């Protein structure tokens, strides 16, 4: 029985794509609708990752060189760590 939260979505496919989907479904032993659902979910996950990456890159570019770029104390501590604990002159 179908969940109340599920919705149908009609997607007309070109014949070649429909046949390829049916072949893949048969090979996978899954319904074509399950493969289509998985493909849509994978696409949406990838788009969210891309959007997040773009937002982070945009923020980094906008704040580069500003006080939001890197905390001076944190930067100094990182350099000291890389130098094996030697204090860094300012």
Secondary structure by P-SEA (a helix, b strand, c coil): cccccbbbbbbbbcaaaaaaaaaaaaaacccaaaaaaaaaaaaaaaaaaaaaaaaaaaaaaaaccccccccaaaaaaaaaaaaccccccc
